[in-house]
């Protein structure tokens, strides 16, 4: 049996296992993903003054924009 034949057989076996009706109360095949907690900015000594707030735009890489809030520049500056 070639590698492709083995992959095809595994895929067909999974398809048939999923297509069978499951009895009530049976566990689902996938577990639900727990929601991640929202990031909370602590208010206090670490918070910046109201006049010097940062833009805060998040890049795909997770970095945040360091320009002032509401900047006129078209691009963001990440740190």
Helices and strands as residue ranges (DSSP letters): H 3-19, G 50-52
